[in-house]
Amino acid sequence: MGKTLTIDCGGGGLKAGVVDDSDALLCQPIRVPTPYPFPPERFVRSLLDIAGQLAQECGPADRATIGMPGMIRHGVVVATPHYVTTAGPHTAVDPALLDAWTGYDARAALTRAFDRPVLVLNDAEVHGAALVDGTGLELVLTLGTGLGSALFDDGSLAPHLELSHAPVRRKRTYDRYIGEHQRREIGNARWSRRVRRVVDGLRPVFRWDRLYLGGGNSALIDADNLARLGDDVTIVPNTAGVVGGARAWKLIG
């Protein structure tokens, strides 16, 4: 297909780049803050603006891959955690935004707006597309605003589970136990121990062959806890959320 525009939509920022079929970035990626409130119409306009900026640098893309937080099923938003809020993560949910996003066919809307093929997935699934080698059970966890997850079995994407909303300790969800808000509140050392405890707790549940820890905060795990994560755990760069755009079509699209 030549060029794939990839936009990694997070709670705090929208990161984007254009890659070719060898997964090479064709121009400098860009990042803009996620604007709030963020109804679907503004979401589409923001992504079109980003596409326009990148087209000036590396020409128009042939297709687009969009990764966004939450439960995305066949391109339709079942639930998304941040974009239904008044001002971003950890602010009040707006009932009107909740209604607007629930059941929103993001793939259809973006395909019309971009006038080219569009793939819409959970953001951790796009990360995983860049990382998995297609052997055995591979779990991807992204550490950012919250916790993202994607599971691959011999390279095939398993149905998405919103692990981030499961309770982990004292009624706190994974999002609220090891998310960015908690990292800032308790500091990197305590937060790193929490990440290690989460990995240790999930290992007997998934019995993965390989766990990839990505997202913007994976690089902040301190050396002591990093050394104790285990040989079956790999830390990966946050650029996977953009680089995985082309490969996602081969694995999933």
C-alpha positions in Angstrom: 0.0 0.0 0.0 3.0 2.4 0.2 2.3 4.8 3.0 0.3 4.3 6.2 -0.7 7.3 8.4 -0.7 6.1 12.0 -2.3 8.2 14.8 -1.9 7.0 18.4 -4.7 8.7 20.4 -4.0 8.9 24.1 -5.5 10.6 27.0 -2.9 13.3 27.1 -1.7 13.5 23.5 -2.2 12.6 19.9 1.0 11.1 18.4 1.3 10.5 14.6 3.6 9.5 11.9 3.7 8.0 8.4 5.4 4.6 7.8 6.1 2.5 4.7 5.5 -1.2 4.3 8.9 -1.9 5.9 7.7 -0.1 9.1 10.2 2.8 8.5 9.1 6.3 9.5 9.0 8.5 6.5 9.1 11.8 8.3 9.4 13.3 11.8 6.5 12.2 14.0 4.4 14.9 15.6 2.5 15.1 18.9 -0.2 17.5 19.9 -2.1 17.7 23.2 -5.5 15.9 23.3 -8.1 18.7 23.3 -11.0 18.6 25.7 -13.9 18.4 25.6 -13.4 15.8 22.8 -16.7 14.8 21.2 -16.5 12.6 18.1 -16.8 15.5 15.7 -13.8 17.2 17.2 -12.0 13.9 17.2 -12.4 13.6 13.4 -11.4 17.2 12.8 -8.3 16.9 15.0 -7.2 13.8 13.1 -7.8 15.4 9.8 -5.6 18.4 10.9 -2.8 16.0 11.9 -3.1 14.2 8.6 -2.8 17.5 6.7 0.3 18.5 8.7 2.1 15.2 7.9 1.0 15.3 4.3 3.0 18.5 3.9 6.1 16.7 5.1 5.9 13.3 3.4 2.9 13.4 1.0 -0.6 11.9 1.4 -0.9 8.5 2.9 -2.7 5.6 1.1 -4.5 4.5 4.3 -4.7 5.2 8.0 -4.4 3.2 11.2 -5.9 4.8 14.3 -5.3 3.5 17.8 -7.5 4.8 20.6 -8.1 4.0 24.3 -10.9 1.8 25.4 -12.9 -1.1 24.0 -13.0 -0.9 20.3 -14.9 -3.7 18.5 -14.8 -3.9 14.7 -14.0 -0.2 14.6 -17.0 0.7 16.8 -16.4 2.3 20.2 -18.0 0.2 22.9 -16.4 2.3 25.7 -13.6 4.9 25.9 -12.4 6.2 29.2 -11.0 9.7 28.7 -13.0 11.2 25.8 -16.2 11.0 27.7 -14.9 13.4 30.4 -15.3 17.2 30.6 -11.6 18.0 30.8 -9.6 14.8 30.4 -8.5 12.0 32.6 -9.7 12.1 36.2 -12.4 14.7 35.5 -16.1 14.3 35.6 -17.9 12.2 33.0 -20.2 14.3 30.7 -23.4 12.3 30.0 -23.8 13.9 26.6 -20.3 12.8 25.6 -20.9 9.3 27.0 -23.9 9.0 24.8 -22.1 10.4 21.8 -19.2 8.0 22.1 -21.0 4.8 23.0 -21.6 2.8 19.9 -19.8 5.4 17.7 -18.7 3.8 14.4 -15.2 5.5 14.4 -14.0 3.4 11.4 -16.9 4.4 9.2 -16.8 8.0 10.2 -13.0 8.3 9.6 -13.2 6.3 6.3 -15.6 8.9 5.0 -13.6 11.8 6.4 -10.2 10.6 5.1 -11.6 9.2 1.8 -9.3 6.2 2.1 -9.2 2.9 4.0 -9.0 3.3 7.8 -8.4 0.7 10.5 -9.5 1.6 14.1 -8.1 -0.4 17.0 -7.4 -0.2 20.6 -4.1 1.7 21.0 -2.3 -1.2 22.7 -3.2 -3.5 19.8 -1.4 -1.1 17.4 1.6 -1.2 19.7 1.5 -4.9 19.7 1.4 -5.1 15.9 4.8 -3.5 15.9 6.2 -5.8 18.5 5.0 -9.4 18.3 7.0 -12.0 16.4 4.1 -14.4 16.0 5.4 -17.2 18.2 3.4 -18.4 21.2 1.3 -16.2 23.5 2.4 -12.6 23.5 0.9 -10.0 25.9 1.4 -6.3 25.4 0.8 -3.9 28.3 1.2 -0.1 27.8 1.9 2.1 30.7 0.6 5.6 30.1 -2.4 7.6 31.3 -3.8 4.2 32.3 -3.0 0.6 31.5 -3.5 -0.7 27.9 -3.4 -4.3 26.9 -3.5 -6.6 23.9 -3.0 -10.3 23.6 -1.7 -12.2 20.5 -1.7 -16.0 20.0 0.8 -17.1 17.3 0.5 -13.6 15.8 -3.3 -13.5 15.8 -5.1 -10.8 17.8 -7.3 -12.2 20.6 -10.6 -10.5 21.5 -9.9 -7.3 23.5 -10.3 -7.3 27.2 -10.4 -4.1 29.2 -8.0 -5.3 31.9 -7.5 -1.6 32.9 -10.9 -1.6 34.6 -10.5 -4.8 36.6 -9.9 -4.3 40.4 -6.4 -5.0 41.5 -6.0 -3.7 45.1 -8.4 -2.3 47.6 -11.1 -1.7 44.9 -8.7 0.3 42.8 -8.5 -0.6 39.1 -5.3 -1.2 37.2 -5.8 2.3 35.7 -5.9 3.9 39.1 -3.1 1.7 40.6 -0.3 2.2 38.0 -1.6 5.0 35.8 0.2 8.3 35.2 -1.8 10.1 37.9 -0.6 7.6 40.5 3.0 7.7 39.3 3.2 11.5 39.7 1.5 11.2 43.1 3.8 8.4 44.7 7.0 8.8 42.7 8.8 6.5 40.4 10.3 4.2 43.0 6.9 3.2 44.6 5.3 3.2 41.2 7.9 0.8 39.8 7.3 -1.6 42.6 3.6 -1.5 41.8 4.4 -2.3 38.1 6.5 -5.3 39.2 3.7 -6.5 41.5 1.2 -6.3 38.6 3.5 -8.3 36.3 4.1 -10.9 39.0 0.3 -11.1 39.6 -0.6 -11.5 36.0 2.1 -14.0 35.1 0.1 -17.1 36.4 -3.1 -15.7 34.8 -1.8 -15.4 31.2 1.3 -17.7 31.3 2.7 -15.7 28.4 5.7 -16.7 26.3 6.6 -13.0 26.1 5.4 -9.8 27.8 6.1 -6.5 26.2 5.9 -3.4 28.4 5.4 -0.3 26.3 3.8 3.1 26.5 5.4 6.4 27.5 6.0 5.3 31.1 7.7 2.0 30.6 11.1 3.8 30.3 10.5 5.1 33.9 10.7 1.7 35.7 13.7 2.0 38.0 16.7 -0.2 37.6 16.1 -2.4 40.6 12.6 -3.4 39.7 13.5 -3.6 36.0 16.1 -6.3 36.9 13.5 -8.3 38.8 10.8 -8.3 36.1 12.0 -11.6 34.6 13.6 -12.8 31.4 10.2 -13.2 29.8 9.6 -9.4 29.9 10.8 -6.9 27.3 10.7 -3.1 27.6 9.8 -1.5 24.3 9.8 2.1 23.1 6.6 4.2 22.9 7.2 4.7 19.2 5.6 1.3 18.7 2.2 3.0 18.8 3.1 4.8 15.5 5.5 2.3 13.9 2.9 -0.5 14.2 0.4 1.2 11.8 1.4 -0.7 8.6 1.9 -4.1 10.2 -1.5 -3.8 11.9 -3.1 -4.3 8.5 -1.1 -7.4 7.9 -2.0 -8.9 11.3 -5.5 -7.6 11.8 -6.9 -5.6 8.9 
